[in-house]
Amino acid sequence: MKKAQKILLFLTVTLFGEVLNAQSTDFIFYDQLKNINNPAAVGEEKGHTISLNLRSQWMQSLNVDAPQVQTLNTTHRITNRIGLAGSVVSDKVFLQRQTAFFADFSYSLPLTESSTIYLGLKAGGNLYYLDGTRFKTYNKEYDPYLQGISGKFQPNVGVGVYYTRPQFYIGASAPNLLASDKTKLVEDRVTTVSERMLLYSTGGYYFPLTEDFTVKPSYLFYVSKGSQYQLSATASVIYRDFLEAGATYRTTQAANGYILFNIPKFYLSVGYGFESTLQPKASASIRNIHEFMVKFNW
């Protein structure tokens, strides 16, 4: 019986570890949170920012924990060459939660008068929690095998490169170089939680239409070990740097739309996005994903 319970715990950690790892890449406002995936992008910011982002999947049943991602991100231009950032991303799926703490460093190298390349480093790690007490079994006695994982920490590092010139940017990164592709049990305890190593690329271009309107196509692409990939392609319209609205298609058969208001008087940006799957047979409980963002700039 205990062997079966250990197998159940092992499979649960492995399965939901993969889900947690995948979900954190799917921000609707990925263009506002570039350094989460690419530390070099910190150098693009001109001053200081603090961003709060909430991504929530509203379920039909109140008895089911809705998947949710909460993000706190802050970036700071220290000098003309150096940028620093810090982020905390809490990712919850069912009875598992993963919290990532990372610091980013970016150094800029001017190539010409109008183009710059940024090099970035990321360091930190993940705290992993599993509430094994919520497994339903027929044995009412205390079972140490199903008590879960509390505060398992896995360190990680990442690197990135980011290039900008007027109206154009592109970058590439590997934010989790120390990812392990196996969940390991030592003396009936989980010592390593599986996580796919990811490679990212992002880019965008600003097309001025008039003095007031600009069109910006952008993308976020990632590929993982095992050749699993996702492309998010976005088309947005910007009005006087005050209002931005856009739509995104993901190759995982999902689409979203968002609106972002910039209020310079209060050093504030506020955004809302809605995402839904395009799979016709998908349950209604996974169709409604909402994302809210508040960003302070100074």
N, C-alpha and C positions, 0 to 999 in steps of 0.2 A: 504493500500500500504506500509506504513512504517513498519507494522508488518511483511509483507512478506520480506521486505528488511533486517530487523533484523534477521529473520530466515535464509536468505541467507548468511549473514555475519557470523552468528553462525556456520552454517554447513561448511562454507569455512574454518574458523579457526580450527574447529575440524578435518576435513578431512586432510588438508594440514599440520596441526600440527603433525598428526600421520605419514605422509610421511616424514616430516623433521626429526622426531625422529628416524625413521627407517633407513634413508639414511646414517646418520653419523656413523653407525656401519660397513659400508661396504668397508672400505679401502682395496685396494689391498696390500698396504704395512703395514698391521696391525701389523706385527711383528716388524716393526721399530717404531711404535707409541703405544707401549703397555700401557703406562701410561695414554693415553686418556681414556681407559676403566678401567685400574687398577692402582691406585696411588702407590701401593706397588712396582710395577715394576721399579719405579725410582731408587731404590737401586741397580739394576743390572748394571746400567751404571757406568763405572770406572772413568770418568772424567766429561767433560762438552760437551753438544751437543746443536745445534740449527737446527731444521728441518723445511723445508718449503714444503708443500704438496698441490697439486692442483688436484682435481678430477672433471672432466667435462664431461657432456653428450652432445655430439654434435648433434644438431637437424637438420632435413632437411630444416625446414622453418626458415628464418631469422627473422620472425615476432614473434617467440615463444622464450621466455626466457629459455635457456637450464639450467637444474638443475646443480648446481655447489657447490662444497665444497672446501673452502680454509682453510688451517690449518697452524698455527705457533705454534711450540712446542719446549720448551727448558728444558733441564734437567741438574742438577748439583750435583756432589758428594761433599758434604760439609766436612764430616769427614768419617772415616771408617764405622760409624754406620748410618749417616744421609744423606739422599738425598732429594733434593727439585726440583720442576718442575713447569712450568707455561705453559698454553696452551690457544690459542684463535682459535675457530673453527667457521667459518662463513658458514652457510648452506642455500642456496637459492633454492627455488622451485617456479616457476611461479611468483606470485605477493607477495609471503611471503619470509621473511628472518629471520633466527634465528642465533644469535651470542652467543656462549658460552665462558665464561671467567672462568678458573679454576686454582687453585693452588694445588699442590700435596706435601705431606710430607711422607717420608718413613723412617722407622727405622729397622735396621737389627739386628737379634738375631742369632749368630752362634750356630748351633746345634752340629756339629762335626768339625773336622779340614777341611772337604771338603764339608760340606753342611750348608746352611744358609736359614733361613726363614725371610721374610720381611713383616712388617705390614705397611699399608698405610692409609692415610686420604686424602680426596679430599673436597675442599670447593670452592664455587663460585656461578655462576648462569647464566641464559640465558636472553638475550635481544631479544624480539620478535617484529617483524615489519610486518605489513600488509598494503599494498597500496590499500585501498578500492576505491580510485579514478579511478582505472583501471577497475572496474566493468562496463560493458556495459549495460546501461538502456535506456529506451525511454524517460525518464524525464531529460531534459537538465538543470533544475534548481539545485542549490546547495542543497545537501542532507547530513546533518550531520551524518546520520546513515551509510553512505557509505564512510566515510573518513578514515576508517581503524584504525589500532593501531600503535602508535609511541612509541617505546622504552619501552614496557611493560617488567619489570624485574621480574624474578622468581628465588629466591635463591635456592640453592641445596647443598647437601653434599653427600659424598660417602665413602666407605671403601673397603679395599682390602687386600688380603694375597697372598704372592708369595714365592715359594720354589725353590731353586736351589741346584744342586750338579753337579759335572763334567759331561758334555755332556747332562744334562737333566734339564728341568724347567717345572713348572706347577703353575697355579695361579687361584684364584677365586675372584670375586669382585661384588659390587653393587654400581655403580657410581652415581645413582640418587635416593637416598632414599626418597626425599621429592616430588617425582613426583606425580602430581594430575591426576586422571583418568577422570576428568570432565572439560569441558570448561564452565566457569561461566560468566553470564552477570548480572551486578548490575547497575541499573539506566541506562540501555542501553549502558553500557560500559563493555568491556571484562576485568575481573579482574584476571582470571586464564585460562591458555591455557593448554589443555589436553596433557599429556605426559605419555607414558608407563614406569613403573619402570622395569628395566632390570637387570638380573643376568647373569654374564659372567664367562666363564672358558676358559683358554688358556693353551697350553702346547706344548712341542717340545722335540726332541731328536736328537743328533748329532751322526751319524754313520760314523767313519773314514773308507774310502775304501783303500786309499793309502796315502802317505805323502802329496800328492797334492789335492786329492779330498775327499770331505765329503758330505754325503747325510743327509738331514735334513727333516723329516716329522714333520709337526706342524698343529695345529688346533686352531680355535676360535669358541666358541659356546656361544650363548646367548638364553635366554628364557625370555619372558615378561609375565606380568600379563595377564591372559587369555590363557596361554599355547601356544602362538605363539613362534616359535623358528626358529633359523637358525644355521646351521653348515657349517663352511668353513674349508675344509681339503686341506692342501697344501703339495706338495712334491717339494723339491728344492735341487739343487746341488751347492756346494761351491767349488771354485777352488782357493787354496792358499790364502784365505781371500781377494782376489782381485776381483773375479767375482762370483756373485750369480745369478742363473736363476731358476725360479720355475713356477709351474702351480697350480691353485686352482679350486676346484669344490665347489659350494655352493648348499645347498639343496633347495634353491629357484629357481632352474633350471637356474643357471648362472655359467659361467666359466671364468677364466682369466689367463693370463700369464704375467710374468714380468722379467726384467733383472736389476741388480743392480751392479754398478761398485764402488769399493772402491779405493780411491787414497790417500794413507797415506802421500805421499810427500806434498800434499796440504791440508791435514786434511779434506778430502772431500769425500762424497758418492753421486752418481747421479743415479737415477733410473727412469725407464719408465714401465708402465703396461697398458695392454689393456683388457677390459672385455666386454663380450657379453652375451645376454640371449640365452638359449637353447630352448626356447619356439618357435615352428615353426610358429605360427600365430602372433607372436609379430611384432609390427610395426618396420620398418627399422629405424625410428627416435630414438628408444630406444636401439638399438643394439650396438651402438658405444660409449663406455665409455673409456675415456683416463685418466690416472693418472701419474703425474710427481712428483718426489721427489728430493730435494736437502738437504743434511745433512752435517753439519760441526761438526767435532770431534776434541777436543784438551784436 
